[in-house]
Structures are given as structure tokens and as C-alpha cells.
Amino acid sequence: MVQPMQSQESWRRAEESARHGLFVFLILLTLANLDIMARSTRREQENATKEWVAWGVVFVLLAFFIIVPEQEQIQARVAAAGR
């Protein structure tokens, strides 16, 4: 009976994390779009889009390979300490 409760708790934490990640992503996407649309000419908008995409790729790779594994390790340590 203990196992299903732990499973539900981990599922709830994963869902909260996903919601938080989606919220942050949408805020950043909105801010990037505001920056791009604030440019006066179409050419400036295209250049700003290219810059935002380049930075976006860098940060996605950084998050995927460095930040997320670190957070998972920290959460695993906290969960192990709580037992």
C-alpha cells in the first residue's frame, strides 16, 4: 500500500514541475515576441528572430544536459534524506 502513495506523490511533483516549466516557457516566448515585434522594420524583426532562436537553442541544450540532471540529483538526495 505504501508504493502507490509514493507513486502518486512523484506523479504530482512531476506534474507541478511540468506546469512550472510550461509557464516559464510561455512567459519567455511572450517576452521574446514582444521584443521582436517592437522592431521597426521587417529586416530588423528577422534579425532579432534569428538571434532569439540562436539563444533559445543554447539554453535548451544547457537545460537538457546540465540543469535538469542537476535538479533531479538534488531531488533524489532530498527524497533519500526524507526516508
C-alpha positions in Angstrom: 0.0 0.0 0.0 2.9 2.3 0.5 4.1 2.0 -3.1 1.0 3.5 -4.7 1.1 6.6 -2.4 4.8 7.2 -3.3 3.9 6.8 -7.0 1.1 9.3 -6.7 3.3 11.8 -4.9 6.1 11.5 -7.5 3.5 11.9 -10.3 2.1 15.0 -8.6 5.6 16.5 -8.3 6.3 15.7 -11.9 3.1 17.4 -13.0 3.8 20.5 -10.9 7.3 20.7 -12.4 5.9 20.4 -15.9 3.3 23.1 -15.3 6.0 25.4 -13.9 8.3 24.7 -16.9 5.5 25.4 -19.3 4.6 28.7 -17.6 8.2 29.9 -17.7 8.5 28.9 -21.3 5.3 30.8 -22.3 6.5 33.9 -20.4 9.8 33.8 -22.1 8.2 33.2 -25.5 5.9 36.2 -25.0 8.8 38.5 -24.0 10.8 37.4 -27.0 7.8 38.0 -29.3 7.3 41.5 -27.8 11.0 42.3 -28.4 10.8 41.1 -32.0 7.6 42.9 -32.8 9.0 46.1 -31.3 11.5 46.4 -34.1 10.5 49.0 -36.7 11.4 47.2 -40.0 10.8 43.7 -41.2 14.6 43.2 -41.7 15.2 44.1 -38.0 12.5 41.7 -37.0 14.1 38.9 -39.0 17.5 39.6 -37.4 16.0 39.7 -33.9 14.2 36.4 -34.6 17.5 34.8 -35.7 19.2 36.0 -32.5 16.4 34.7 -30.2 16.4 31.3 -31.9 20.2 31.0 -31.5 20.0 31.9 -27.8 17.0 29.6 -27.4 18.9 26.6 -28.8 21.8 27.3 -26.5 19.6 27.5 -23.4 17.5 24.4 -24.3 20.7 22.4 -24.7 22.0 23.8 -21.5 18.8 22.9 -19.6 18.6 19.4 -21.2 22.1 18.3 -20.5 23.1 20.3 -17.3 20.3 21.9 -15.4 17.7 19.1 -15.4 20.1 16.3 -14.4 21.3 18.5 -11.5 17.8 19.2 -10.3 17.0 15.5 -10.5 20.0 14.7 -8.4 19.1 17.3 -5.8 15.5 16.0 -5.6 16.8 12.4 -5.3 19.0 13.4 -2.4 16.2 15.2 -0.7 13.8 12.3 -1.1 16.5 9.9 0.2 17.1 12.1 3.2 13.4 12.2 3.9 13.0 8.4 4.2 
